[in-house]
Amino acid sequence: MLNRQRAILGLIDEAGGEASHLSVTKWAFLLREESASRGGSAFYQFVPYIYGPFSFSLYQEASSLQLKGYITADSDREWSVTTAGVAAARKVKSNVRSDIKHIIRTHAKKSNRALINYVYNRFPWYTINSKIRQHECRPEAEVAVYTAGYEGLLIDGFLNGLMHNGIYRIIDVRNNPVSRRYGFHKSTLTRLCKKVGIEYVHYPELGIVSRNRQNLDQPGAREKLFDEYTSSTLVSETDAIKEVAKLVSDKPSVLVCMEACHRDCHRSRLAESVARQNGLPIRHLEIKP
């Protein structure tokens, strides 16, 4: 079990064994934002959604915890921790446990409305997609050839980072858009992007097939691969490149692949080809958790 999952069990346990989905989500957010431990390493990341900060990853993992018998869903809006869940929660690291106690002591008695008001007032950024009220407006970047990688990020942190940078469209340039990390498989990414107001399009022909991406740790192997990509794919796929160049010129869009650093990814070469088509500057985004 992941430490962040134990922390979620700990929040529910500390609150008396049961809590609403909304409360748990907001407590987890406050644990990240208002505690010294930030929930521990690799804790949940959050994205602006209907009722403020939300974590698709948290809900996905809560479903897994339910299937494994650590929590039960007494209704569509409430989770309860089981005996097995309590035992797992007690294994939370002491510093995180102390912060959990503080969060629950400070916020558990608040009504949903009061809890939402507190979060909205303290963290106005997360109201940009709210159906209740918005304290900030979502920014819109100037058009450019943006690129980004999701390596090391949860889907929530990645989407949040794109919105912070004023991006409104993802152009997926992976040849095979699958991932073992939740949220980055094409079908899931398409669905989650739609939920937060980001368009998704995919150009598999502008990616590199997996069989060609083997043994890249050898000296010079990655650069050789990118040279071959430049002399083959970027020559043969001119129509797709022109389409992407038009999309990028139309509204703030980002070329997305896995690698965190653009120098380790073919998107850097692709960005150069796109920029030659539309004359826009290239901007490589570095999205932090």
C-alpha positions in Angstrom: 0.0 0.0 0.0 1.2 3.5 -0.9 1.9 5.9 2.0 -0.5 8.4 0.5 -3.3 5.7 0.7 -2.5 5.1 4.3 -2.8 8.9 4.9 -6.3 8.8 3.4 -7.3 6.0 5.7 -5.7 7.9 8.5 -7.9 11.0 7.8 -11.1 8.9 7.8 -10.0 7.0 10.9 -9.1 10.2 12.8 -12.4 11.8 11.9 -14.3 9.0 13.6 -14.2 6.2 11.0 -16.5 7.8 8.3 -16.5 11.0 6.3 -18.0 12.4 3.1 -16.1 12.2 -0.1 -16.0 16.0 -0.2 -14.6 16.3 3.3 -11.9 13.7 2.7 -10.8 15.4 -0.5 -10.6 18.8 1.1 -8.8 17.5 4.2 -6.3 15.8 1.9 -5.7 19.0 0.0 -5.2 20.9 3.3 -2.8 18.2 4.5 -0.8 18.9 1.4 -1.0 22.7 1.5 -1.1 23.5 5.3 1.1 20.9 7.0 4.9 20.5 7.3 4.8 16.9 6.0 2.6 17.8 3.0 1.1 14.4 3.4 4.4 12.6 2.9 6.4 12.0 -0.2 4.5 11.4 -3.5 1.3 12.7 -1.9 -1.8 13.5 -4.0 -1.8 16.4 -6.3 -4.9 18.5 -7.0 -6.6 20.2 -9.9 -9.3 23.0 -10.0 -12.7 21.3 -10.4 -16.4 21.8 -9.7 -16.1 22.2 -6.0 -12.5 23.5 -5.8 -9.4 21.3 -5.4 -10.0 17.8 -6.6 -7.9 14.7 -7.1 -8.9 12.2 -9.8 -6.0 10.0 -8.5 -7.4 10.0 -5.0 -10.8 8.8 -6.2 -9.2 6.1 -8.4 -7.2 4.8 -5.4 -10.1 5.0 -3.1 -12.0 2.7 -5.4 -9.0 0.3 -5.2 -9.0 0.5 -1.4 -12.7 -0.3 -1.4 -12.1 -3.4 -3.6 -9.4 -4.6 -1.2 -11.6 -4.2 1.8 -9.9 -1.2 3.5 -12.9 1.1 3.1 -16.6 0.8 2.4 -18.8 3.2 0.5 -21.9 3.5 2.6 -23.4 5.8 -0.1 -22.3 7.6 -3.2 -21.0 10.4 -0.9 -19.4 8.8 2.1 -16.5 6.5 2.9 -16.1 4.4 6.1 -12.8 2.8 7.2 -12.9 -1.0 7.9 -10.9 -2.8 10.6 -8.3 -3.7 8.0 -8.2 0.0 7.0 -7.7 1.1 10.6 -4.8 -1.3 11.0 -3.2 0.1 7.8 -3.8 3.7 8.9 -1.9 3.1 12.1 1.2 2.6 10.0 1.3 6.2 8.8 4.6 7.8 9.5 4.6 9.7 12.8 5.0 13.2 11.3 2.2 12.7 8.8 0.0 11.2 11.6 0.6 14.3 13.7 -0.4 16.6 10.8 -3.5 14.4 10.1 -4.5 15.0 13.7 -4.1 18.7 13.4 -6.1 18.9 10.1 -9.0 16.9 11.6 -8.9 18.8 14.9 -9.0 22.1 12.9 -11.5 21.3 10.1 -13.5 18.2 10.8 -16.3 20.0 12.6 -16.8 22.4 9.7 -19.9 21.8 7.5 -19.3 21.2 3.8 -20.2 24.8 3.1 -17.9 26.2 5.7 -15.1 23.9 4.6 -15.5 24.9 0.9 -15.6 28.6 1.9 -12.4 28.2 3.9 -10.6 26.5 1.0 -12.0 29.0 -1.6 -10.9 32.0 0.4 -7.4 30.6 1.2 -6.7 29.1 -2.2 -8.6 31.1 -4.8 -6.7 29.5 -7.8 -8.7 26.3 -7.2 -12.0 28.1 -7.9 -11.3 28.7 -11.6 -13.6 25.8 -12.6 -16.0 26.0 -9.7 -19.7 25.9 -10.2 -20.3 27.7 -6.9 -18.3 30.8 -7.4 -15.0 31.8 -8.9 -12.4 34.0 -7.1 -9.9 33.9 -10.0 -10.2 33.6 -13.8 -8.4 30.9 -15.7 -5.4 32.4 -17.6 -4.9 32.1 -21.3 -1.3 32.0 -22.6 -0.1 33.7 -25.7 0.2 31.2 -28.6 3.6 29.5 -28.9 4.9 26.0 -29.6 4.7 24.7 -26.0 5.9 21.3 -25.0 5.6 19.4 -21.7 6.3 16.0 -20.2 4.4 14.2 -17.5 7.2 12.1 -16.0 7.1 12.2 -12.2 3.7 13.7 -12.0 0.2 12.5 -11.1 -2.5 13.4 -13.6 -3.9 16.0 -11.3 -0.6 17.9 -10.9 0.0 17.7 -14.7 -3.4 19.1 -15.6 -3.1 21.8 -12.9 0.3 22.8 -14.2 -1.1 23.1 -17.8 -3.9 25.3 -16.6 -1.5 27.5 -14.6 0.4 28.0 -17.8 -2.7 29.0 -19.7 -2.9 25.9 -21.9 -6.2 24.9 -23.5 -5.3 22.0 -25.7 -3.1 18.9 -25.4 -1.5 17.5 -28.6 -0.4 14.0 -27.6 2.6 13.1 -29.7 3.2 9.6 -28.2 3.1 6.8 -30.8 1.5 4.5 -28.3 -0.4 6.5 -25.7 -0.5 4.0 -22.9 0.8 4.3 -19.3 0.8 2.3 -16.1 0.3 5.6 -14.3 -3.4 6.4 -13.9 -4.7 9.2 -16.1 -2.2 9.1 -18.9 -3.7 6.3 -21.1 -5.3 7.9 -24.1 -8.9 7.1 -23.2 -8.6 8.2 -19.6 -6.6 11.3 -20.5 -9.3 12.3 -23.1 -12.0 11.9 -20.5 -10.2 13.8 -17.7 -9.2 16.6 -20.0 -12.8 17.2 -21.0 -13.8 17.4 -17.3 -11.4 20.4 -16.7 -11.9 22.2 -20.0 -8.8 21.1 -21.9 -9.1 19.8 -25.5 -7.3 16.6 -26.4 -6.0 15.5 -29.8 -3.6 12.7 -30.7 -1.0 12.4 -33.5 0.5 8.9 -33.2 2.3 9.3 -36.6 4.5 12.0 -35.0 5.7 9.6 -32.2 8.5 7.1 -32.2 7.5 3.4 -32.2 8.4 1.5 -29.0 10.8 -1.0 -30.8 13.0 2.0 -31.7 13.2 3.3 -28.2 15.2 0.5 -26.7 18.7 0.7 -25.1 18.7 4.5 -25.0 21.0 4.5 -22.0 24.0 3.8 -24.3 26.2 6.8 -25.0 24.9 8.7 -28.0 21.9 6.4 -28.5 19.2 8.9 -27.8 20.8 11.6 -30.0 21.1 9.0 -32.8 17.5 8.1 -32.5 16.4 11.7 -32.7 18.6 12.3 -35.7 16.9 9.3 -37.4 13.5 10.7 -36.4 14.3 14.1 -37.9 15.5 12.6 -41.2 12.6 10.2 -41.5 9.3 11.0 -39.6 9.7 14.7 -39.8 10.2 14.4 -43.6 7.5 12.0 -44.3 4.8 13.4 -42.0 4.7 17.0 -43.3 0.9 17.0 -43.5 0.6 16.1 -39.9 3.2 18.7 -38.9 1.2 21.4 -40.9 -2.0 20.4 -39.0 -0.2 20.7 -35.7 1.3 24.0 -36.6 -2.2 25.3 -37.4 -3.6 23.9 -34.1 -0.8 25.6 -32.2 -1.5 28.9 -33.9 -5.2 28.6 -33.2 -5.1 28.5 -29.4 -2.6 27.8 -26.5 -1.6 24.1 -27.1 1.1 21.9 -25.8 3.0 19.0 -27.4 2.9 16.2 -24.8 5.0 13.2 -24.3 6.4 11.3 -21.3 9.9 12.6 -20.6 10.2 15.4 -18.1 13.1 17.1 -19.9 12.5 18.1 -23.5 16.1 17.3 -24.4 15.4 13.6 -23.6 12.3 13.6 -25.9 11.6 13.7 -29.6 9.1 16.5 -29.0 12.1 18.9 -29.0 12.8 18.1 -32.6 9.1 18.1 -33.5 8.7 21.5 -31.9 11.4 22.9 -34.2 9.6 21.6 -37.2 6.3 23.0 -36.1 7.9 26.4 -35.3 9.4 26.5 -38.8 5.9 26.2 -40.2 4.1 28.9 -38.1 7.0 31.1 -37.0 6.0 30.9 -33.3 8.5 30.8 -30.5 9.2 27.5 -28.7 8.6 27.3 -25.0 9.3 24.1 -23.0 7.2 24.0 -19.9 8.7 22.5 -16.7 5.7 21.4 -14.6 6.5 20.8 -10.9 4.4 18.7 -8.5 
